Amino acid sequence: MLDVTRLSQEEEEFAKKLGWDGFYTLSPQPVKGRWILETEWKSLEELKEVIRKNRKKVPIWVNGSGLKANRMILSLSGISFIRALKLDYVAVRLASKNGIRIVFDFNQLLLRSGSERARIWSKYWQVARLVRKYKAPFALVTLAGSRWELRSPSELLAFGRKLGFQDPEIKSALQIESLSSSSA
């Protein structure tokens, strides 16, 4: 099982102690080891250009924004992952059609508390319900920024269960390598 983090590859030994086979590093430029291109985009045309140049080389990760923008992003092919809280049934159906994995980032919950955590949990629950209904691909990741934010696969398994997913779906979501449209 592979996780997606913001850690350097030097932290891989620590990840292995927790039960991971390794991890992908989320980065806007190539880094040592496995990596996923995190793209910052200002316009749809700019995003299309990034996809055109990189889709065969590396999985592409997009951080979503508003509902309308997320729908436009999900209508594109070549994107591997989208991390967004604002998704409706149209957006999730587009993700399912185009094979784009919807990311549930455990770190967003871990670093928040109180009403902010409740708001994020509510959004995750709504999106997870749509993901199950439309059988859209998804990924459960820690997106850890430090070794102290890294969680074991069993903790993400519990996170997936709380979102209402079944164990086979969760285990598939934790197999980032098998979900990537291109190899890194």
C-alpha positions in Angstrom: 0.0 0.0 0.0 1.2 3.4 -0.9 0.2 6.8 0.6 0.3 10.3 -0.8 2.2 12.8 1.4 4.2 16.0 1.3 7.2 14.2 2.9 10.6 13.8 1.5 11.6 10.3 0.4 14.1 10.1 3.4 11.0 9.6 5.6 10.1 6.4 3.8 11.7 4.1 6.5 9.4 5.7 9.1 6.4 5.1 6.8 7.4 1.4 6.4 7.4 1.0 10.2 3.8 2.2 10.2 2.9 -0.5 7.6 3.2 1.4 4.3 5.1 -0.1 1.4 6.2 3.5 0.6 4.6 6.7 -0.6 4.2 9.2 -3.4 5.4 12.7 -2.8 3.0 15.5 -3.9 5.1 18.2 -5.6 4.8 20.8 -8.3 8.2 19.7 -9.7 10.0 16.3 -10.0 11.5 15.0 -6.8 13.5 11.9 -6.0 11.5 8.7 -5.8 7.8 8.3 -6.6 6.0 11.6 -7.1 2.6 13.0 -8.3 2.5 16.4 -10.0 0.5 18.9 -8.0 -0.6 21.5 -10.4 -1.5 25.1 -9.5 -3.7 26.5 -12.2 -5.1 30.0 -12.9 -7.1 29.2 -16.0 -8.6 26.2 -17.7 -6.3 26.7 -20.7 -3.3 26.6 -18.4 -4.5 23.4 -16.8 -5.1 21.8 -20.2 -1.5 22.6 -21.2 -0.1 21.1 -18.0 -2.2 17.9 -18.7 -1.1 17.8 -22.3 2.6 18.0 -21.4 2.6 15.6 -18.4 -0.3 13.1 -18.7 2.0 10.3 -20.1 4.8 11.0 -17.6 3.3 11.2 -14.1 -0.1 11.2 -12.3 -1.6 14.7 -12.1 -3.2 16.0 -8.9 -5.5 19.1 -8.9 -6.7 21.0 -5.9 -10.3 21.9 -6.7 -12.0 25.2 -5.8 -15.7 26.2 -6.4 -18.4 23.9 -7.7 -18.4 25.3 -11.3 -14.6 25.1 -11.6 -14.6 21.5 -10.2 -17.1 20.5 -12.8 -14.9 21.9 -15.6 -11.8 20.2 -14.1 -13.6 16.9 -13.9 -14.7 17.1 -17.5 -11.1 16.9 -18.6 -9.4 13.6 -19.1 -5.8 13.0 -18.1 -6.2 14.1 -14.4 -5.5 11.4 -11.9 -6.7 12.9 -8.6 -8.9 15.8 -7.5 -9.0 17.1 -3.9 -12.2 19.1 -3.4 -14.9 19.5 -0.8 -17.3 21.1 -3.2 -18.6 18.3 -5.4 -22.2 17.6 -6.4 -23.8 14.6 -8.2 -22.9 16.1 -11.6 -19.2 16.4 -10.6 -19.0 12.9 -9.1 -20.6 11.4 -12.3 -17.9 13.2 -14.4 -15.2 11.8 -12.1 -16.7 8.4 -12.5 -16.9 8.7 -16.3 -13.3 10.1 -16.7 -11.7 7.8 -14.1 -10.6 10.7 -11.8 -10.0 9.7 -8.2 -11.7 11.8 -5.6 -9.4 12.3 -2.7 -10.4 12.1 0.9 -7.5 13.7 2.8 -7.3 12.6 6.4 -4.9 15.5 7.3 -7.7 18.0 6.8 -9.6 16.4 9.7 -6.5 15.8 11.8 -5.4 19.4 11.8 -8.8 20.9 12.5 -11.0 21.0 15.6 -14.5 21.9 16.7 -17.0 23.3 14.2 -14.4 23.4 11.4 -13.7 19.7 11.7 -17.5 19.0 11.8 -18.0 21.1 8.6 -15.3 19.1 6.8 -16.6 15.8 8.1 -20.1 16.7 6.8 -18.8 17.6 3.4 -16.8 14.3 3.2 -19.8 12.3 4.2 -21.9 14.0 1.5 -19.3 13.4 -1.2 -18.7 9.8 0.0 -22.4 9.1 -0.4 -22.3 10.3 -4.0 -19.0 8.4 -4.7 -20.7 5.2 -3.5 -23.9 5.9 -5.5 -22.1 6.6 -8.8 -19.2 4.1 -8.2 -16.6 6.9 -8.7 -13.0 6.0 -8.0 -11.6 7.5 -4.8 -8.4 7.6 -2.8 -7.8 7.8 1.0 -4.6 9.6 1.8 -2.9 11.1 4.8 -1.3 14.0 2.9 1.1 14.2 5.8 3.4 17.2 5.9 5.5 15.8 8.7 6.2 12.3 10.1 4.0 13.1 13.1 1.0 13.6 10.7 1.6 10.3 9.0 -1.0 7.6 9.9 -1.0 3.8 9.5 -3.0 2.1 6.8 -5.3 0.6 9.5 -6.2 4.2 10.6 -7.1 5.0 7.0 -9.1 1.8 6.8 -11.1 3.0 9.9 -11.5 6.4 8.2 -12.9 4.8 5.1 -15.4 2.7 7.2 -16.6 5.8 8.9 -17.3 7.3 5.5 -19.4 4.3 4.7 -17.2 2.4 2.4 -16.8 -1.4 2.5 -13.4 -3.0 3.2 -12.7 -4.1 -0.4 -13.4 -0.6 -1.7 -11.2 0.9 1.0 -8.3 -1.5 0.3 -8.6 -0.6 -3.4 -8.5 3.1 -2.6 -5.3 2.5 -0.6 -3.6 0.9 -3.6 -2.5 4.2 -5.2 -0.2 2.4 -7.6 -3.0 0.4 -9.1 -5.2 3.5 -9.4 -2.6 5.7 -11.1 -3.3 6.2 -14.8 0.5 6.3 -15.5 3.4 4.9 -13.6 5.8 7.2 -11.8 
